Amino acid sequence: TGKISPLGDTLAYFAAPIDTNLDEKKYGKYLATHFPYDNFLQLYVFDMKSKKSQQITPETNTSVLKSFPQWSPDGTEIAFMARKEFKLAHYLPNNWDVYIANLSTGKTELVGRGMYPQWSPDGEEILAMADKGLVLYDLEKGTSSIAFEFPNKGNAYSVMKMSISNDGKVLAWANP
């Protein structure tokens, strides 16, 4: 899944590094990409003016699965969710971590547990879905708090989705 930047000039997406040294006899000459099992998905940005991609997350960020890129309001960072193991149940939010990739420094920082990170309008907080509710991460203070606890000790699952309005006043929630 890709996401366009706030200025509309850059696309964030995830892909595995492409192996350009493939055996044509084995894979065929029209193979566009090959994603070996031992290569991990990495975050890239594609500049629509220059038509060039740049890898953002380092090869040392070995989270196997990365998903749901979300641009910061000022377009300088991208929040995303990632997990390191295929064996973990993908539908449970606490089996995922939320990270922030800084585009100017290239550094990736762990924020905490959860899925579907959403930036606050001022870019100082991230809301994420955790197993028992919605967690608000204060990026300046490095703290977290439960913003909303699911009623009746309910659990969250990956089929639940959320989105925050641009002004931060409305939370859209889907619980199929």
PyMOL commands that set and color helices and strands:
alter all, ss='L'
color gray80, all
select helices_A, chain A and resi 24-27+93-95+151-153
alter helices_A, ss='H'
color red, helices_A
select strands_A, chain A and resi 3-4+10-15+42-47+52-55+65-71+77-83+97-102+108-113+115-119+125-129+133-138+143-149+161-164+171-174
alter strands_A, ss='S'
color yellow, strands_A
deselect
rebuild
show_as cartoon
